[in-house]
Amino acid sequence: MIRALSLTCLALVMVAAGSTAAMAKDTIAVLGLEVIDPNGTPTVQDTQVAKDLTEGLRARAKAGTGPYQLAAGSDKELADVKLLNSCDEGTACMAAIGNQMGAAVLMYGKLEKQKGAYQVTMKLLDVRRKALEKSSTDIIPLSQASNSAELQGWAKKIYGKLTGETSTGMVAVRLKNADHGTILINGEEKGNITNGSGQVSGLAEGKYKLAVESEGFHRWEQDITVTAGQTNSVPVELEKSDDSIVGPPPPPPPGGGPEGEQSHLWRNVAIGGGVATVGLGAGFALYWSKLSSTGKYPGGGIFDYGNKCTTHGGMLDQGVPGECSSGGTDKTMTYVFGITSVVALGVTAIALVKTVTSHGGSSSEHAERGHRVRKPEIVVTPVVSPTGGGATLQFSW
């Protein structure tokens, strides 16, 4: 039994080792590009372009998105290793250089300056078989070579052609609290979400604005980075929108906010108008009581002034001294009290109606935001007669 278990364990170890070996990628060494200027010595700018392009190629290998991984100690220059090994770039001597660096594959080439551009020639050598796998030639305009971002794009393109590295990546979205939705990349619909999962493939390497929309939820957004040959998995938890929350409308604010402030203002106006009306009425009553107690106008009403002032030869009748002057004043005061009381009463009535309507009213849902909109049940409108001789108040509900 013990022997059988030992054999089983040994078999499992061998299978695991074989799987690990199968999953391991071959190593690749990327030599620094050799700079050639047919018209003379390469300039500092030419050397910098070759250096940036080499670093871009090595960065692709370090990313591990292709079939190879960068070999340790592969930061060597092509011109140096050729000189040290007396190599003329023949496949045999270049394979020997690759063996020295512990690489299964060797990538090398040169940057040659031409009129208005650089010609980049690259080779990929299988070190074990001592055979050239692929080669490429690209023309990079001087304007693009001076731009770091565009130069890195050329490095990615060249590396992809030689190694078969995928130049696009994928985004996978997993919803935590919804089953369906839409995936948007930079504002454009690119995929659907079903059963909580969705993905978008074929995205060029770079940065994007990822958004997710689902009915009943707020729009979700996030900046993401896509790497060639890799899948960027993004978990998403959506926030419910106001429209998805079913319930009674919120009560109007008692004192704060526009509605509360308006109600408070009209209530104060109503109180003030009521006090003014009562005060004017009381004052008018006292004034009328004073006129009655003095015995003025015993033969007529309060507006009867016609027979209270008589003249004789231009002189006032001595039987009723002061009647002419006091009669005009009393009449004016009567009108002032009456008209002012009516105005105060009208203002009070309008303020009372406004106080009620600012608290009451029907509500309707705002379709876009889900906010309640208050509508007054009673509308008070002043209406002036066509002739301008008077005005009334129109109540509508």
C-alpha positions in Angstrom: 0.0 0.0 0.0 2.8 2.4 0.9 4.6 1.5 -2.3 1.4 2.2 -4.3 1.0 5.6 -2.7 4.6 6.5 -3.4 4.2 5.7 -7.1 1.1 7.8 -7.2 2.8 10.8 -5.6 5.8 10.4 -8.0 3.4 10.4 -10.9 1.7 13.5 -9.7 5.0 15.3 -9.3 6.1 14.4 -12.8 2.8 15.6 -14.2 3.1 18.9 -12.3 6.6 19.3 -13.5 5.6 18.6 -17.1 2.7 21.1 -16.8 5.0 23.8 -15.5 7.5 23.2 -18.2 4.8 23.4 -20.8 3.5 26.6 -19.4 7.0 28.3 -19.2 7.7 30.6 -22.2 10.9 30.6 -24.2 13.3 33.4 -23.3 14.2 36.1 -25.8 17.2 38.5 -25.8 16.8 41.8 -27.6 20.1 43.4 -28.6 20.5 47.1 -28.9 20.0 48.4 -32.4 23.2 49.3 -34.3 23.1 52.8 -35.7 24.4 53.4 -39.3 24.8 56.7 -41.1 26.0 56.3 -44.7 27.0 59.9 -44.8 29.2 59.9 -41.7 29.1 59.5 -37.9 25.7 59.1 -36.4 24.4 62.0 -34.4 23.3 62.1 -30.8 19.7 62.2 -32.0 20.2 59.1 -34.2 21.7 57.2 -31.2 18.8 58.3 -29.0 16.2 57.1 -31.5 17.9 53.6 -31.6 18.0 53.5 -27.8 14.3 54.4 -27.4 13.3 51.9 -30.0 15.3 49.2 -28.3 13.8 49.9 -25.0 10.3 49.7 -26.5 11.1 46.2 -27.9 12.4 45.1 -24.6 9.3 46.5 -22.8 7.2 44.3 -25.1 9.2 41.2 -24.0 9.0 42.2 -20.3 5.2 42.5 -20.6 5.0 38.8 -21.4 2.0 39.2 -23.6 3.6 37.3 -26.5 5.1 33.9 -26.7 8.4 34.9 -25.1 9.7 36.4 -21.9 12.8 38.6 -21.7 16.0 36.7 -20.8 18.1 37.9 -17.9 21.2 39.9 -18.8 20.0 40.7 -22.4 20.9 44.4 -22.2 23.7 44.0 -24.7 24.4 46.1 -27.8 24.6 44.4 -31.2 27.8 46.3 -32.2 29.5 45.3 -28.9 28.8 41.6 -29.1 29.7 41.4 -32.7 33.1 43.0 -31.9 33.8 40.8 -28.9 32.9 37.6 -30.8 34.3 38.6 -34.2 30.9 37.9 -35.6 29.7 39.1 -39.0 26.0 38.4 -38.2 26.1 34.9 -39.6 23.5 32.6 -38.1 26.1 30.3 -36.5 28.0 33.0 -34.6 24.8 34.9 -33.7 23.3 31.6 -32.3 26.5 31.2 -30.2 25.9 34.7 -28.8 22.3 33.8 -28.0 23.6 30.6 -26.1 26.0 32.8 -24.1 23.0 35.0 -23.0 20.8 31.9 -22.1 18.2 32.9 -24.7 16.2 30.6 -26.9 15.5 33.3 -29.4 17.6 36.3 -30.4 16.3 39.6 -31.8 18.7 42.1 -33.3 18.9 44.7 -36.1 20.1 48.1 -37.2 18.8 51.7 -37.6 20.0 53.3 -40.8 19.4 57.0 -41.4 18.0 58.0 -44.8 16.7 61.2 -46.3 13.8 62.3 -44.1 13.4 58.9 -42.4 15.0 56.0 -40.6 15.0 52.5 -42.0 14.8 49.8 -39.3 15.8 46.3 -40.2 15.2 43.6 -37.6 15.8 39.8 -37.4 14.5 37.0 -35.2 16.9 34.0 -34.8 16.1 30.6 -33.4 19.2 29.9 -31.3 18.6 26.1 -30.9 18.2 25.5 -34.6 20.6 28.3 -35.6 18.0 29.4 -38.2 16.5 32.7 -39.0 12.8 32.7 -38.2 11.6 36.1 -39.4 12.8 39.5 -40.6 11.2 42.9 -41.1 12.0 46.3 -42.6 10.1 49.4 -41.7 10.5 53.1 -42.6 10.0 55.5 -39.7 9.6 59.2 -40.7 11.9 61.6 -38.8 8.8 63.5 -37.6 7.5 60.3 -35.9 10.9 59.3 -34.6 11.1 62.5 -32.6 7.8 61.7 -30.9 8.2 59.2 -28.0 4.6 58.0 -28.1 4.7 57.3 -31.8 8.1 55.6 -31.5 6.7 53.2 -28.9 3.9 52.4 -31.3 6.5 51.5 -33.9 8.3 49.2 -31.3 5.0 47.4 -30.6 4.3 47.0 -34.3 7.8 45.6 -35.1 7.8 43.2 -32.1 4.3 42.0 -33.0 5.3 41.2 -36.6 8.4 39.3 -35.5 7.0 37.3 -32.6 3.3 37.1 -33.4 2.3 39.0 -30.3 -1.4 40.0 -30.3 -1.7 43.8 -30.6 -5.1 44.0 -29.0 -6.5 43.4 -25.6 -9.9 42.6 -24.0 -12.1 44.0 -21.2 -14.3 41.7 -19.2 -17.1 43.3 -17.1 -18.8 41.4 -14.2 -21.8 43.0 -12.6 -22.3 42.3 -8.9 -25.9 43.4 -8.5 -27.5 43.3 -11.9 -28.0 40.7 -14.7 -28.2 42.9 -17.9 -26.6 46.1 -19.1 -24.6 47.8 -21.9 -20.9 48.3 -22.1 -19.6 51.6 -23.5 -16.1 52.4 -24.5 -15.3 56.1 -24.8 -19.0 56.8 -25.0 -19.8 54.2 -27.7 -21.8 51.0 -27.2 -19.4 48.1 -27.7 -21.0 45.1 -25.9 -23.9 43.7 -23.9 -24.0 42.2 -20.5 -26.1 39.0 -20.0 -26.3 37.0 -16.8 -24.1 39.5 -15.1 -21.1 39.2 -17.5 -19.9 40.9 -20.7 -16.7 41.5 -22.6 -15.3 43.7 -25.4 -12.4 42.4 -27.4 -10.2 43.8 -30.2 -9.2 46.9 -28.2 -5.9 48.5 -29.2 -3.5 48.9 -26.3 -4.0 52.2 -24.4 -6.3 54.0 -22.0 -10.1 54.1 -22.3 -13.2 55.4 -20.5 -15.3 52.4 -19.6 -19.0 52.9 -18.8 -21.8 50.5 -17.8 -25.5 51.3 -18.1 -28.4 49.2 -16.8 -32.0 50.0 -16.4 -32.9 51.1 -12.9 -29.3 52.1 -12.0 -27.1 55.1 -12.3 -24.5 55.2 -15.1 -21.1 53.8 -13.9 -17.8 55.1 -15.3 -14.1 54.4 -14.8 -10.8 54.9 -16.6 -9.1 51.7 -17.6 -5.9 50.6 -19.3 -5.8 47.9 -22.0 -2.7 45.8 -22.5 -2.1 43.9 -25.7 -2.7 40.2 -25.3 -4.3 40.5 -21.9 -7.8 40.6 -20.4 -8.6 43.4 -18.0 -11.3 42.1 -15.7 -13.4 44.8 -14.1 -15.9 44.1 -11.3 -18.8 46.6 -11.2 -21.3 47.4 -8.5 -24.1 49.7 -9.7 -26.0 52.2 -7.7 -29.8 52.2 -7.8 -31.3 55.3 -9.4 -34.1 57.4 -7.8 -36.6 56.2 -10.4 -36.2 52.6 -9.2 -37.2 53.5 -5.6 -41.0 53.2 -5.3 -42.7 55.0 -2.4 -44.9 58.0 -1.4 -43.7 61.5 -2.4 -41.7 63.3 0.3 -43.6 65.9 2.3 -43.1 69.6 1.5 -40.5 71.3 3.6 -42.0 73.0 6.6 -39.7 76.0 6.8 -36.7 75.4 4.6 -36.4 75.5 0.9 -38.3 77.6 -1.7 -41.7 76.2 -0.8 -41.3 76.7 2.9 -39.9 80.2 2.6 -42.8 81.2 0.3 -45.4 79.8 2.7 -43.8 81.6 5.6 -43.8 84.9 3.7 -47.4 84.7 2.8 -48.4 83.7 6.3 -46.7 86.9 7.7 -48.4 89.0 5.1 -51.8 87.5 6.0 -51.2 88.2 9.7 -50.1 91.8 9.0 -53.1 92.3 6.7 -55.5 91.0 9.3 -54.1 93.2 12.1 -54.3 96.2 9.7 -57.9 95.4 8.8 -58.9 95.1 12.5 -57.1 98.2 13.4 -58.6 100.3 10.6 -62.1 98.9 11.4 -61.7 99.8 15.1 -60.4 103.3 14.2 -63.3 103.9 11.8 -65.8 102.8 14.5 -64.3 105.2 17.0 -64.3 108.0 14.6 -68.0 107.4 13.7 -68.8 107.2 17.4 -67.2 110.6 17.9 -69.2 112.2 15.1 -72.4 110.8 16.5 -71.6 112.0 20.1 -71.0 115.6 19.0 -74.4 115.7 17.3 -73.0 116.4 13.9 -75.2 115.6 10.9 -78.3 114.8 12.9 -80.5 115.1 9.8 -78.6 112.7 7.6 -76.0 109.9 7.2 -72.3 110.2 7.4 -72.1 111.3 3.8 -74.8 114.0 4.1 -72.9 117.3 3.9 -75.2 119.3 1.6 -77.2 121.2 4.3 -74.5 121.6 6.9 -72.9 124.7 5.4 -74.9 127.9 4.6 -73.9 131.3 3.5 -75.5 134.8 3.7 -73.9 137.6 1.8 -70.7 135.7 1.6 -70.6 135.3 5.4 -70.8 132.0 7.2 -74.1 131.3 9.0 -73.3 132.0 12.7 -75.8 129.3 13.8 -73.6 126.5 12.7 -70.0 127.8 13.2 -67.2 125.7 11.7 -69.5 123.4 9.8 -68.1 124.1 6.3 -64.5 123.5 7.3 -65.1 120.4 9.5 -67.5 118.8 7.0 -64.9 118.5 4.3 -62.4 116.9 6.7 -64.8 114.4 8.0 -65.8 113.3 4.5 -62.1 112.8 3.5 -61.4 110.8 6.6 -64.4 108.6 6.0 -63.1 107.7 2.5 -59.6 107.1 3.8 -60.8 104.7 6.4 -63.2 102.9 4.1 -60.8 102.4 1.1 -57.8 101.5 3.3 -59.9 98.9 5.1 -61.0 97.3 1.8 -57.5 97.2 0.5 -56.2 95.6 3.8 -59.0 93.1 3.7 -58.2 92.1 0.1 -54.5 91.7 0.8 -55.3 89.6 3.8 -57.6 87.3 1.7 -55.0 86.9 -1.0 -52.2 86.1 1.5 -54.4 83.5 3.2 -55.1 81.8 -0.2 -51.4 81.9 -1.0 -50.5 80.4 2.4 -52.8 77.4 1.8 -51.7 76.8 -1.8 -48.0 76.9 -1.0 -48.5 74.1 1.5 -51.0 72.1 -0.6 -51.0 71.2 -4.2 -50.7 68.1 -6.3 -47.4 66.4 -7.1 -46.1 64.8 -10.2 -43.0 62.8 -10.9 -40.2 64.4 -12.9 -39.5 61.7 -15.5 -35.8 62.5 -15.9 -34.6 63.1 -12.3 -37.4 61.5 -10.2 -38.0 64.7 -8.3 -41.4 65.7 -7.0 -42.9 68.9 -8.6 -45.5 70.8 -6.6 -48.4 72.3 -8.5 -50.8 74.7 -6.7 -54.5 73.7 -6.5 -55.8 77.2 -6.4 -54.6 80.1 -8.6 -55.5 83.7 -7.8 -55.4 86.1 -10.8 -56.3 89.8 -10.7 -58.6 90.8 -13.6 -58.9 94.4 -14.7 -62.1 95.4 -16.5 -61.8 96.5 -20.2 -62.7 100.1 -19.4 -60.2 100.3 -16.6 -63.0 101.2 -14.1 -62.5 98.4 -11.7 -60.8 95.1 -10.9 -61.7 91.7 -9.5 -59.9 88.5 -8.3 -60.3 85.3 -10.3 -59.9 82.0 -8.5 -59.2 78.9 -10.5 -58.5 75.3 -9.5 
